[in-house]
Amino acid sequence: MHRELSCHVVSNSAKSLVIDGKAAKGTATLACLLAAFPPTARAASTSEFLIHCEATPETCKQKVLTYVKFLADGGFLDKCIMQLPADDVAAKLIGWMRKHPEYGGKDWVDCLDDAITTLKLCP
């Protein structure tokens, strides 16, 4: 059986990050997610992630938007979010993370999940 796997990370003119993955039996989603978020010895805490955001804001926004796209493509999030300005979505989510220091020691993805759940980003 021939399998095709492609994972393209593209930045369009609206400065949103798009990951396009295709493969037989759904392996592309996992491959693309691993490419965007390489495994590490341990997950970064929210505090560490926000320090990263201060140092490299564009990379930080790209990681947030990649995760949002992953959730929307997987059906875990309303796809209307992908029609919103990417910079606004990233700014709102990162802003929410900064306003909740109680997540400082927790995994940054858990904090981002709660930000996505709490904020009403789509009209």
N, C-alpha and C positions, 0 to 999 in steps of 0.2 A: 504494500500500500504506500503510495506516494504522499508525503505530507509537505505542506507548504507552510512555512513560518516566517512571518515578517513582522517587525516591530519598528515602526517609524515614529520618532518624536519630532514634531513639527511645530514651529511657532508661526502663527499667521499674523497678518497685519494688525489684528485687534489685540495682539500680545497675549493670546490665550494659548495654552499648551494642549496639543492634541496627540494622543497616542493611538495609532492605528495598528491593531493586531489581528492576524488571520491565521488560523491553523485548523487542522482536523482535530476533532474531539476536544475542542476548547482549551488547548494548552497555551494558546497565544496570550490569553489574558494573564495567566500566571507568569509567563515569560516576560511580558511587558511590565508587569508590576514589579518583578524582581529586577528588571533593568532600571526602572525608575527609583526603586527603593532597595538597593543591594543589602543583603543580610549582613548584620554586624554581630559582634559578640553579645551585645545587649542593646535593647531599644533605647533611644534617646528620650530623656525626660522632657516635659514641656518647657522647663526652665532652660535646658540645653538647646532645645529647638528655637526658642525665642532669642537666645544669645546668637545663634546661627542667623536668625532673621535680621538682627541688627547688623551683623557683619556682612552678610550677602543677601540683601533683600530680594533681588530678582530670583535667585536660586530658591529661596524660601517660598516665594509666591508660586514658582513652578511646581514645587513639591506639593503644596496645598492643592493647586488646580489639577494636578495629575491624580491625586487621590479622589477629588470630587468627581472627575471624569470617570474614574474607575467605578465609583459607586453608582453613578448615573447609568453607565453602560451595563452594569450588572443588574439594574432594576431595583437597586436599594435606595434610590433617590430620584425624585421627579426630574425628568430631563429638561424641564423648563429652566433649570439653573444654568444649563449650557447656553441659553439664549441671552443671559445677562452679561454685562461687561466684566471680563475676567478680572481686571484690576479691582473693581468694586467688590466682587465676591471674595477675592483673596484678602483685601483690606478689612472687610467686615469679619471674616473668620479669624484672622490673626488678631484683630482688635479684641474680639471676644475672648480669645485665649489669654491675652495680656491682662484683661480685666478680671480674670479668675485665678488669682495666685494659689488658690487651694489645690490646683492641678499641678503645681510646680514640680513635684516629685514623681508624678504619674507619667506614663507613656504619652508622648505628644499626640499619637494617633487617637488615643482614647479621649483626650481633650478636644481634638478636632471633631471627632464623632459627636460629642456632646454639643459643640458649637453649631454643627450642622443641624442637629436635632432641635436645638433651642431657637435658633434664629429662623425667622420666616423670610427666606430670601426670595421666594417666588411670590408674585402677586396673587 
